[in-house]
Amino acid sequence: MQNSKKMAAAMAAVTYYIKTQEEAAAMAAMPVEEKPAPVRAVNLWGVSGRQSQMQMGNLMQMKAFHGLRR
């Protein structure tokens, strides 16, 4: 009787192991959906500030301010 309980437990363990391996293989075969990259919000104040600085630099390069000295 003791031997048959050990045999039943071993068979149940082997059956459970095989079942989990089959489930893992099925999960690995499923296609994975890729999520799109998150869209970052545009900081309009930052864009405006950088544009203003670039415009000021261009005016300096064109020497627009050099004739304003009194």
C-alpha positions as CSV (number, residue, x, y, z in Angstrom):
1,M,0.0,0.0,0.0
2,Q,2.8,2.4,0.8
3,N,4.5,1.7,-2.5
4,S,1.3,2.4,-4.5
5,K,0.9,5.8,-2.8
6,K,4.4,6.8,-3.7
7,M,3.8,5.6,-7.3
8,A,0.6,7.6,-7.5
9,A,2.3,10.8,-6.2
10,A,5.2,10.4,-8.6
11,M,2.8,9.9,-11.5
12,A,0.8,13.0,-10.5
13,A,4.0,15.0,-10.2
14,V,5.1,13.9,-13.7
15,T,1.7,14.7,-15.2
16,Y,1.7,18.2,-13.6
17,Y,5.2,18.9,-14.9
18,I,4.3,17.9,-18.4
19,K,1.1,20.0,-18.3
20,T,3.0,23.1,-17.2
21,Q,5.6,22.6,-19.9
22,E,2.9,22.3,-22.5
23,E,1.3,25.5,-21.2
24,A,4.6,27.3,-21.3
25,A,5.3,26.2,-24.9
26,A,1.8,27.4,-25.9
27,M,2.4,30.8,-24.3
28,A,5.7,31.1,-26.1
29,A,4.1,30.4,-29.4
30,M,1.5,33.2,-29.0
31,P,2.3,36.4,-30.9
32,V,3.3,39.3,-28.7
33,E,1.6,42.7,-29.3
34,E,4.0,45.6,-29.2
35,K,2.8,48.8,-27.6
36,P,3.5,52.0,-29.5
37,A,6.0,54.4,-27.9
38,P,4.4,56.9,-25.6
39,V,3.9,60.3,-27.2
40,R,5.6,63.2,-25.4
41,A,3.7,66.4,-25.0
42,V,5.2,69.4,-26.6
43,N,6.3,72.2,-24.2
44,L,5.1,75.3,-26.1
45,W,6.7,77.7,-23.7
46,G,10.1,76.0,-24.1
47,V,9.8,76.0,-27.9
48,S,8.8,79.7,-27.9
49,G,11.8,80.6,-25.6
50,R,14.3,78.7,-27.7
51,Q,12.9,80.3,-30.9
52,S,13.2,83.7,-29.3
53,Q,16.8,83.1,-28.3
54,M,17.7,81.8,-31.8
55,Q,16.1,84.9,-33.4
56,M,18.0,87.2,-31.0
57,G,21.2,85.4,-32.0
58,N,20.5,85.9,-35.7
59,L,19.8,89.6,-35.2
60,M,23.1,89.9,-33.3
61,Q,24.9,88.1,-36.2
62,M,23.3,90.4,-38.7
63,K,24.5,93.4,-36.6
64,A,21.0,94.7,-36.3
65,F,21.7,96.1,-32.8
66,H,25.1,97.7,-33.5
67,G,23.6,100.8,-35.1
68,L,21.4,101.6,-32.1
69,R,24.1,102.9,-29.8
70,R,23.9,106.7,-29.0
